[in-house]
Amino acid sequence: MIAAAAGYPKPSPRTVTPMVETVLAFVNTRADGSGRRELFGDGDSFAAWLAGRDEFGGETVVTDADAAVARELRDALVAVLLAHSGDEESLGEPLLRAERHLRRVGSLYPLATVVTAGGVELASPQAGVPRVFGTVLAAVTMFAQSSDWGRIKACRNPPCHFGFFDRTRNGGGLYCSTGCGSQVSMRKHRQRQRQGSGAPSEA
């Protein structure tokens, strides 16, 4: 969530739905180089993560290959969420590759329509790990039908790229926290100082 601070729009009362929570729980499993560890590194770590997530069916037997598939799906979703944040490096070919991958995944893990008197939802008809991936795709598909799909974003501050739901009133949030926003502003400030002094820019 974007915290309210100087230069940031006030948050709106938008609610983070269970579908959003499912998507964010899945994408926020990657290491970021500053403390967060990789949760899909191998089958054991993927299984440990699933054991604590009831929406994915709880404990599931998984392999290292399953963890690799999870990482690929997650990273493709992160690329889309970075595009929602307007991250220039994620646009163009990186985004096209991510979208192509998501189309392939969608064909491998089809969804079923569940109709009840209370409403209609999508669910995975599969079991085990395929059900996990189908549940993520179902959450994405259902929430994407709303006008708020573009509010699920990934932080533009590298290497953070933490997924968040942009609750700002105008939908203009770019960072997962004011801390990340401040880091980016400081880097830009230092770059301008180097350029003004004629010093070579850092890579």
KOLKOLDREN-596115 format. One record per residue: residue number from 1; residue in one letter; chain; x, y, z of N, C-alpha, C, O, CB in turn. Coordinates in steps of 0.02 Angstrom, whole numbers. Glycine has a CB too. Example, Ala and Ser with C-alpha at 12.3 -4.5 7.8 and 13.67 -1.06 7.14 Angstrom:
2
  num  residuo  cadena    n_xx    n_yy    n_zz   ca_xx   ca_yy   ca_zz    c_xx    c_yy    c_zz    o_xx    o_yy    o_zz   cb_xx   cb_yy   cb_zz
    1        a       A     660    -284     390     615    -225     390     660    -165     390     712    -166     423     565    -224     452
    2        s       A     642    -112     354     684     -53     357     645       2     394     670      57     402     704     -30     286
***
This chain:
203
  num  residuo  cadena    n_xx    n_yy    n_zz   ca_xx   ca_yy   ca_zz    c_xx    c_yy    c_zz    o_xx    o_yy    o_zz   cb_xx   cb_yy   cb_zz
    1        m       A      42     -60       0       0       0       0      44      62       0      96      64      33     -48       0      61
    2        i       A      23     114     -37      60     176     -37      43     216      25     -16     231      38      45     218    -101
    3        a       A      92     232      63      80     271     124      70     344     107     100     369      60     138     263     174
    4        a       A      28     378     146      17     449     135      77     489     160      99     479     217     -47     472     169
    5        a       A     102     534     119     159     575     138     161     634      90     124     636      41     226     535     137
    6        a       A     206     681     104     212     739      61     228     717     -10     274     677     -21     266     787      86
    7        g       A     191     742     -59     203     724    -128     165     663    -150     166     645    -209     275     713    -139
    8        y       A     130     629    -104      92     570    -121      17     586    -113      -2     617     -63     112     509     -77
    9        p       A     -25     566    -161     -97     577    -154    -124     539     -94     -98     487     -75    -134     557    -217
   10        k       A    -178     565     -64    -209     531      -9    -239     465     -33    -265     461     -88    -264     575      23
   11        p       A    -233     412       9    -261     348     -12    -337     349     -15    -368     384      25    -238     293      34
   12        s       A    -366     312     -60    -438     306     -65    -459     246     -23    -417     206      -3    -461     299    -139
   13        p       A    -524     239     -10    -547     183      32    -554     118      -7    -594      76      13    -612     200      64
   14        r       A    -517     109     -61    -522      47    -100    -501     -12     -57    -454      -8     -17    -478      52    -164
   15        t       A    -537     -68     -66    -525    -127     -26    -482    -176     -64    -492    -188    -124    -591    -160      -6
   16        v       A    -433    -205     -30    -393    -259     -58    -433    -323     -52    -443    -348       4    -323    -264     -23
   17        t       A    -455    -350    -108    -498    -409    -108    -457    -473    -100    -396    -472    -108    -539    -412    -172
   18        p       A    -490    -529     -84    -453    -593     -80    -417    -610    -146    -364    -640    -145    -501    -649     -62
   19        m       A    -446    -590    -203    -414    -604    -267    -348    -566    -272    -298    -593    -295    -459    -584    -325
   20        v       A    -348    -503    -251    -287    -464    -251    -236    -494    -203    -177    -499    -219    -301    -391    -232
   21        e       A    -259    -515    -145    -214    -545     -95    -181    -608    -123    -123    -621    -111    -252    -561     -31
   22        t       A    -220    -648    -161    -192    -708    -191    -137    -692    -241     -84    -723    -240    -247    -749    -225
   23        v       A    -150    -644    -284    -101    -624    -334     -38    -597    -301      18    -616    -319    -130    -572    -383
   24        l       A     -46    -552    -253      11    -522    -220      51    -573    -179     112    -570    -176     -11    -465    -175
   25        a       A      15    -620    -147      50    -672    -109      96    -712    -155     151    -730    -136       0    -718     -73
   26        f       A      72    -726    -215     111    -766    -262     170    -726    -290     226    -753    -293      67    -790    -319
   27        v       A     160    -664    -311     214    -627    -343     266    -603    -292     324    -591    -311     186    -567    -380
   28        n       A     247    -596    -230     294    -570    -180     332    -627    -145     337    -628     -84     257    -528    -127
   29        t       A     357    -672    -185     395    -729    -160     467    -727    -185     506    -773    -171     362    -795    -181
   30        r       A     485    -676    -222     551    -673    -253     601    -637    -208     582    -594    -168     548    -638    -321
   31        a       A     664    -656    -214     717    -620    -178     727    -553    -211     717    -545    -272     783    -661    -178
   32        d       A     747    -503    -171     755    -436    -199     826    -408    -190     838    -351    -209     705    -390    -168
   33        g       A     871    -447    -162     939    -423    -153     949    -379     -92    1004    -356     -80     960    -385    -212
   34        s       A     896    -367     -54     903    -324       5     867    -354      66     842    -317     109     876    -254     -10
   35        g       A     864    -419      69     836    -450     129     783    -502     116     780    -553     151     808    -398     171
   36        r       A     740    -491      67     689    -542      52     722    -602      18     763    -594     -27     633    -512       7
   37        r       A     703    -661      41     733    -721      12     687    -754     -39     627    -743     -38     751    -771      67
   38        e       A     716    -793     -82     678    -829    -134     638    -885    -101     667    -929     -68     726    -857    -188
   39        l       A     572    -884    -110     529    -935     -80     512    -992    -128     483   -1041    -107     465    -903     -56
   40        f       A     531    -985    -191     519   -1038    -240     585   -1066    -266     590   -1087    -323     476   -1011    -299
   41        g       A     636   -1066    -223     702   -1086    -245     706   -1159    -265     743   -1177    -311     751   -1073    -192
   42        d       A     669   -1202    -231     668   -1273    -247     601   -1302    -224     558   -1266    -198     728   -1310    -214
   43        g       A     593   -1367    -234     530   -1399    -216     514   -1393    -143     456   -1382    -124     531   -1470    -235
   44        d       A     564   -1400    -100     552   -1397     -28     528   -1328      -6     481   -1322      33     615   -1415      10
   45        s       A     560   -1275     -31     540   -1208     -11     471   -1190     -40     432   -1156      -7     592   -1156     -35
   46        f       A     457   -1213    -100     391   -1202    -130     338   -1238     -89     284   -1210     -76     389   -1226    -204
   47        a       A     352   -1301     -69     304   -1339     -29     292   -1306      39     236   -1304      63     330   -1411     -18
   48        a       A     345   -1279      69     338   -1246     134     294   -1185     127     254   -1171     172     407   -1226     162
   49        w       A     301   -1148      73     260   -1088      62     187   -1109      52     142   -1077      80     285   -1049       0
   50        l       A     175   -1161      13     107   -1183       1      73   -1207      65      12   -1199      74     106   -1238     -51
   51        a       A     112   -1237     109      83   -1264     171      50   -1210     213       6   -1225     253     137   -1300     212
   52        g       A      71   -1148     204      42   -1094     243     -11   -1054     206     -34   -1002     231      96   -1048     265
   53        r       A     -31   -1077     147     -79   -1040     106    -141   -1082      92    -140   -1124      48     -47   -1017      39
   54        d       A    -194   -1072     131    -255   -1112     124    -288   -1105      56    -318   -1152      31    -304   -1094     178
   55        e       A    -283   -1045      25    -317   -1035     -38    -289   -1078     -94    -321   -1087    -146    -314    -962     -58
   56        f       A    -228   -1105     -84    -198   -1148    -134    -205   -1222    -116    -176   -1265    -149    -125   -1131    -143
   57        g       A    -244   -1236     -66    -255   -1306     -47    -210   -1331       7    -212   -1390      25    -248   -1348    -107
   58        g       A    -168   -1287      35    -125   -1308      89     -66   -1350      66     -39   -1339      11    -164   -1346     139
   59        e       A     -47   -1398     106      13   -1438      93       6   -1478      29     -45   -1512      18      27   -1485     152
   60        t       A      56   -1475     -14      55   -1509     -79     124   -1536     -93     175   -1504     -78      32   -1460    -135
   61        v       A     127   -1596    -122     190   -1625    -142     214   -1592    -206     178   -1593    -257     184   -1703    -151
   62        v       A     273   -1562    -205     299   -1527    -264     371   -1548    -277     404   -1576    -233     294   -1450    -255
   63        t       A     394   -1534    -337     462   -1551    -358     501   -1487    -373     472   -1433    -375     462   -1599    -419
   64        d       A     566   -1495    -385     606   -1438    -405     581   -1410    -472     583   -1350    -484     680   -1457    -410
   65        a       A     558   -1455    -516     532   -1433    -581     469   -1391    -571     458   -1342    -607     516   -1493    -626
   66        d       A     427   -1409    -523     367   -1369    -508     387   -1300    -484     356   -1250    -503     324   -1405    -454
   67        a       A     439   -1296    -444     463   -1232    -419     488   -1188    -476     477   -1128    -476     518   -1241    -367
   68        a       A     520   -1219    -525     545   -1182    -583     486   -1153    -623     489   -1097    -647     589   -1226    -628
   69        v       A     433   -1193    -631     373   -1169    -667     341   -1112    -628     318   -1063    -658     322   -1228    -676
   70        a       A     340   -1118    -562     312   -1064    -520     351   -1000    -529     322    -946    -534     311   -1085    -446
   71        r       A     417   -1005    -531     459    -945    -540     445    -912    -607     441    -851    -611     533    -962    -534
   72        e       A     438    -952    -659     425    -924    -726     357    -889    -728     352    -834    -756     428    -979    -779
   73        l       A     306    -920    -699     240    -888    -697     243    -824    -656     216    -772    -676     188    -936    -668
   74        r       A     274    -827    -598     279    -768    -555     315    -711    -590     292    -654    -589     316    -786    -490
   75        d       A     372    -726    -622     412    -673    -653     374    -642    -712     382    -582    -725     479    -701    -677
   76        a       A     335    -682    -748     294    -654    -802     241    -607    -774     228    -554    -803     261    -711    -843
   77        l       A     211    -625    -718     162    -581    -687     194    -517    -661     165    -463    -667     126    -618    -629
   78        v       A     254    -523    -633     289    -463    -609     303    -416    -667     297    -355    -659     355    -482    -574
   79        a       A     320    -443    -725     332    -400    -784     269    -361    -802     272    -302    -820     356    -442    -844
   80        v       A     212    -394    -799     148    -360    -813     134    -306    -760     112    -251    -777      90    -411    -815
   81        l       A     147    -321    -698     135    -273    -644     183    -214    -648     164    -158    -631     140    -307    -576
   82        l       A     244    -226    -672     290    -170    -683     265    -126    -740     272     -65    -737     361    -197    -700
   83        a       A     235    -157    -790     206    -117    -845     149     -73    -818     140     -17    -841     180    -163    -901
   84        h       A     111     -99    -770      59     -59    -739      88       2    -704      55      54    -698      19    -101    -689
   85        s       A     150      -4    -681     184      52    -648     219      97    -697     248     148    -678     233      26    -597
   86        g       A     217      80    -762     250     121    -812     325     113    -813     361     158    -836     233     192    -801
   87        d       A     350      57    -787     423      46    -785     448      36    -857     429     -13    -890     440     -16    -741
   88        e       A     490      80    -880     512      80    -950     550      17    -969     543      -8   -1025     554     140    -964
   89        e       A     590     -11    -923     629     -70    -939     587    -132    -949     609    -180    -980     680     -82    -885
   90        s       A     526    -132    -922     482    -190    -929     440    -187    -992     409    -237   -1010     437    -196    -868
   91        l       A     438    -130   -1025     396    -123   -1084     431    -151   -1146     490    -169   -1143     378     -48   -1096
   92        g       A     395    -155   -1201     425    -180   -1263     432    -255   -1261     386    -290   -1240     492    -148   -1275
   93        e       A     490    -281   -1282     501    -353   -1288     494    -390   -1222     465    -445   -1222     570    -365   -1316
   94        p       A     519    -364   -1164     509    -400   -1101     435    -412   -1085     416    -466   -1063     540    -362   -1044
   95        l       A     393    -362   -1098     322    -369   -1085     291    -418   -1134     248    -459   -1115     286    -302   -1089
   96        l       A     311    -415   -1198     284    -461   -1248     302    -533   -1230     260    -578   -1236     311    -444   -1317
   97        r       A     364    -545   -1207     383    -612   -1187     341    -636   -1128     319    -694   -1126     459    -614   -1168
   98        a       A     330    -592   -1080     289    -610   -1021     218    -627   -1042     189    -675   -1018     289    -553    -970
   99        e       A     190    -587   -1086     121    -600   -1108     116    -665   -1148      67    -701   -1141      95    -542   -1150
  100        r       A     166    -679   -1189     166    -743   -1226     170    -802   -1177     135    -852   -1186     225    -746   -1275
  101        h       A     212    -795   -1126     217    -848   -1077     151    -858   -1040     131    -915   -1028     273    -833   -1026
  102        l       A     118    -804   -1022      55    -810    -986       1    -841   -1029     -43    -877   -1004      32    -741    -962
  103        r       A       3    -829   -1094     -45    -863   -1139     -32    -938   -1139     -80    -978   -1138     -40    -835   -1211
  104        r       A      31    -958   -1141      47   -1030   -1140      24   -1061   -1074      -5   -1116   -1074     123   -1041   -1150
  105        v       A      37   -1027   -1020      17   -1052    -954     -58   -1059    -950     -84   -1108    -923      43   -1007    -898
  106        g       A     -94   -1010    -978    -167   -1012    -977    -195   -1072   -1014    -247   -1099    -995    -194    -949   -1007
  107        s       A    -160   -1094   -1067    -184   -1153   -1104    -168   -1218   -1067    -202   -1268   -1077    -153   -1154   -1173
  108        l       A    -117   -1217   -1024     -98   -1277    -987    -140   -1287    -924    -148   -1344    -902     -24   -1273    -968
  109        y       A    -165   -1233    -897    -203   -1237    -835    -271   -1204    -844    -283   -1150    -818    -164   -1204    -776
  110        p       A    -317   -1238    -881    -382   -1208    -895    -424   -1202    -831    -412   -1236    -781    -420   -1251    -946
  111        l       A    -473   -1158    -835    -516   -1143    -778    -587   -1167    -791    -609   -1174    -849    -515   -1068    -762
  112        a       A    -623   -1179    -737    -693   -1200    -742    -738   -1146    -712    -720   -1115    -663    -704   -1268    -706
  113        t       A    -796   -1136    -744    -845   -1089    -718    -888   -1123    -666    -916   -1176    -678    -889   -1061    -775
  114        v       A    -893   -1092    -607    -933   -1119    -552    -992   -1072    -541    -983   -1015    -521    -890   -1128    -487
  115        v       A   -1052   -1097    -555   -1112   -1056    -549   -1152   -1078    -488   -1168   -1137    -481   -1155   -1062    -614
  116        t       A   -1168   -1030    -445   -1211   -1043    -388   -1265    -989    -385   -1262    -940    -423   -1170   -1045    -321
  117        a       A   -1312    -996    -340   -1363    -945    -331   -1333    -880    -307   -1361    -826    -318   -1416    -969    -282
  118        g       A   -1276    -884    -275   -1244    -824    -248   -1200    -788    -298   -1179    -731    -285   -1203    -841    -190
  119        g       A   -1186    -819    -355   -1144    -786    -404   -1105    -836    -446   -1118    -896    -444   -1096    -739    -369
  120        v       A   -1057    -810    -484   -1017    -851    -529    -943    -837    -516    -923    -779    -506   -1035    -837    -604
  121        e       A    -902    -889    -515    -830    -880    -506    -793    -931    -549    -821    -978    -574    -811    -888    -432
  122        l       A    -728    -919    -555    -685    -965    -590    -644   -1004    -540    -624    -977    -488    -639    -928    -640
  123        a       A    -632   -1067    -555    -592   -1109    -511    -553   -1159    -552    -572   -1175    -609    -636   -1144    -458
  124        s       A    -499   -1184    -524    -460   -1235    -558    -492   -1304    -546    -504   -1322    -488    -387   -1234    -534
  125        p       A    -505   -1342    -598    -533   -1409    -589    -478   -1462    -576    -493   -1521    -567    -573   -1430    -651
  126        q       A    -415   -1440    -575    -360   -1486    -567    -340   -1494    -494    -367   -1459    -450    -300   -1462    -608
  127        a       A    -295   -1540    -481    -272   -1552    -413    -197   -1541    -409    -163   -1535    -460    -290   -1624    -392
  128        g       A    -171   -1538    -348    -100   -1532    -338     -72   -1465    -362    -105   -1414    -357     -65   -1587    -372
  129        v       A     -11   -1467    -388      22   -1406    -411     -16   -1372    -467     -21   -1310    -467      92   -1422    -433
  130        p       A     -44   -1409    -517     -84   -1375    -568    -140   -1334    -539    -158   -1281    -566    -112   -1426    -616
  131        r       A    -169   -1357    -483    -222   -1318    -451    -195   -1252    -424    -229   -1202    -425    -254   -1358    -394
  132        v       A    -133   -1253    -400    -102   -1192    -374     -97   -1140    -430    -117   -1083    -421     -32   -1207    -346
  133        f       A     -70   -1161    -487     -62   -1114    -543    -130   -1092    -569    -140   -1033    -588     -21   -1146    -599
  134        g       A    -178   -1138    -571    -245   -1120    -594    -278   -1070    -547    -315   -1026    -569    -288   -1181    -600
  135        t       A    -266   -1077    -482    -295   -1031    -433    -268    -960    -443    -304    -911    -437    -282   -1054    -362
  136        v       A    -202    -956    -458    -173    -890    -471    -205    -860    -534    -224    -801    -534     -96    -895    -480
  137        l       A    -210    -900    -587    -240    -875    -649    -313    -856    -640    -336    -807    -670    -233    -927    -704
  138        a       A    -349    -893    -599    -419    -876    -586    -425    -809    -550    -467    -768    -567    -453    -931    -544
  139        a       A    -381    -798    -501    -382    -734    -465    -366    -677    -512    -398    -624    -510    -332    -735    -407
  140        v       A    -316    -687    -555    -298    -635    -604    -356    -621    -651    -373    -564    -664    -235    -656    -643
  141        t       A    -385    -674    -678    -438    -667    -727    -499    -632    -698    -527    -587    -730    -459    -735    -754
  142        m       A    -520    -652    -638    -579    -622    -608    -568    -549    -590    -611    -507    -602    -599    -661    -546
  143        f       A    -510    -534    -562    -498    -464    -542    -486    -420    -603    -503    -361    -602    -438    -459    -495
  144        a       A    -457    -448    -656    -443    -409    -716    -507    -384    -750    -504    -339    -792    -402    -450    -764
  145        q       A    -563    -415    -734    -626    -392    -762    -649    -326    -731    -695    -293    -757    -680    -445    -753
  146        s       A    -619    -307    -677    -637    -244    -644    -596    -187    -673    -547    -199    -708    -627    -248    -567
  147        s       A    -617    -127    -659    -581     -68    -684    -517     -56    -644    -479     -11    -660    -626      -6    -681
  148        d       A    -505     -97    -593    -447     -87    -550    -389    -132    -566    -340    -133    -528    -468     -96    -478
  149        w       A    -392    -170    -620    -337    -216    -637    -270    -180    -640    -220    -206    -616    -351    -251    -704
  150        g       A    -269    -120    -668    -207     -82    -673    -180     -57    -608    -125     -30    -605    -217     -25    -718
  151        r       A    -218     -65    -553    -195     -43    -487    -152     -96    -452    -120     -81    -402    -254     -25    -444
  152        i       A    -151    -157    -478    -104    -206    -451     -38    -193    -486     -33    -204    -547    -129    -280    -461
  153        k       A      12    -171    -450      74    -148    -480     134    -181    -446     128    -213    -394      80     -72    -475
  154        a       A     192    -172    -478     255    -190    -446     296    -127    -437     298     -84    -482     295    -244    -489
  155        c       A     328    -121    -381     366     -62    -364     420     -48    -417     456     -93    -437     399     -70    -295
  156        r       A     424      15    -438     472      34    -490     543      43    -463     589      56    -502     450      97    -523
  157        n       A     553      37    -398     619      45    -370     658     -20    -376     643     -68    -340     615      68    -296
  158        p       A     709     -23    -420     748     -85    -425     797     -89    -367     825     -38    -348     785     -89    -492
  159        p       A     810    -148    -339     783    -213    -361     720    -234    -322     705    -293    -320     836    -266    -354
  160        c       A     684    -188    -291     626    -205    -249     573    -243    -289     563    -303    -279     596    -142    -218
  161        h       A     540    -208    -334     488    -238    -377     436    -276    -336     408    -326    -359     520    -284    -429
  162        f       A     423    -252    -275     373    -283    -232     303    -268    -258     288    -211    -274     381    -258    -159
  163        g       A     261    -319    -262     193    -309    -285     150    -273    -233     156    -287    -174     161    -375    -304
  164        f       A     108    -228    -256      65    -192    -209       1    -170    -245      -2    -167    -306     101    -130    -179
  165        f       A     -50    -156    -205    -113    -130    -232    -113     -55    -223    -111     -30    -167    -174    -163    -197
  166        d       A    -116     -19    -278    -114      54    -276    -181      81    -254    -229      81    -292     -94      82    -346
  167        r       A    -183     106    -193    -246     133    -166    -248     209    -169    -292     240    -140    -255     111     -94
  168        t       A    -201     240    -205    -204     313    -211    -266     333    -250    -291     295    -292    -140     340    -246
  169        r       A    -289     393    -236    -352     414    -265    -350     417    -342    -399     399    -375    -372     482    -238
  170        n       A    -293     438    -369    -289     445    -442    -254     386    -476    -243     387    -537    -253     509    -460
  171        g       A    -237     335    -437    -205     276    -467    -135     290    -492    -111     255    -536    -247     251    -523
  172        g       A    -102     341    -464     -36     360    -489      22     335    -448      78     358    -458     -32     433    -493
  173        g       A      10     289    -401      65     263    -360     115     224    -401      97     184    -444      37     220    -305
  174        l       A     179     234    -387     233     200    -424     275     155    -379     310     111    -404     277     251    -457
  175        y       A     272     165    -314     316     129    -268     275      97    -213     221     119    -195     368     177    -238
  176        c       A     303      42    -185     268       6    -134     268      42     -67     227      27     -23     298     -63    -125
  177        s       A     313      91     -59     318     128       4     351     195      -8     382     206     -60     358      87      57
  178        t       A     344     240      39     378     304      33     453     294      36     491     334       7     355     352      88
  179        g       A     476     241      70     548     228      73     577     214       4     630     240     -13     562     169     118
  180        c       A     541     174     -36     565     160    -104     562     223    -147     607     236    -187     524     103    -136
  181        g       A     509     262    -138     505     324    -176     562     371    -159     588     405    -203     438     358    -162
  182        s       A     580     374     -96     635     417     -75     702     393    -103     744     434    -122     640     420       2
  183        q       A     712     328    -106     774     301    -134     781     321    -207     835     341    -229     776     225    -127
  184        v       A     727     316    -245     730     334    -316     743     408    -324     783     429    -366     664     315    -351
  185        s       A     710     449    -283     721     522    -286     794     539    -270     823     583    -302     674     559    -238
  186        m       A     822     506    -221     891     519    -202     939     499    -257     987     535    -271     909     481    -137
  187        r       A     927     441    -290     970     420    -345     967     470    -402    1019     486    -432     949     351    -370
  188        k       A     907     495    -418     901     545    -471     936     610    -453     968     642    -495     827     558    -485
  189        h       A     930     629    -390     964     690    -366    1040     684    -373    1073     730    -396     945     704    -293
  190        r       A    1066     627    -353    1138     617    -358    1161     614    -431    1215     638    -447    1158     552    -322
  191        q       A    1120     586    -474    1137     584    -545    1139     654    -574    1184     670    -613    1087     540    -583
  192        r       A    1091     695    -556    1091     764    -580    1153     802    -555    1182     841    -592    1028     801    -558
  193        q       A    1173     788    -493    1232     821    -466    1295     800    -504    1337     842    -519    1240     804    -391
  194        r       A    1300     735    -520    1358     711    -557    1360     741    -627    1413     760    -652    1358     634    -562
  195        q       A    1302     744    -658    1299     772    -726    1315     846    -725    1347     872    -771    1229     762    -757
  196        g       A    1294     881    -672    1309     952    -667    1382     966    -655    1408    1018    -674    1269     984    -614
  197        s       A    1416     918    -621    1487     928    -605    1532     900    -659    1593     908    -657    1504     896    -539
  198        g       A    1501     866    -709    1540     836    -763    1570     769    -745    1609     741    -784    1594     882    -783
  199        a       A    1554     742    -685    1580     677    -665    1545     622    -704    1486     630    -721    1571     665    -590
  200        p       A    1578     567    -718    1547     512    -755    1490     481    -715    1495     474    -654    1598     458    -774
  201        s       A    1436     462    -749    1379     432    -715    1395     360    -698    1433     327    -734    1316     436    -757
  202        e       A    1365     335    -642    1372     265    -623    1329     222    -668    1277     244    -691    1353     254    -549
  203        a       A    1350     161    -680    1312     115    -723    1247      96    -687    1207      58    -713    1353      51    -740
***
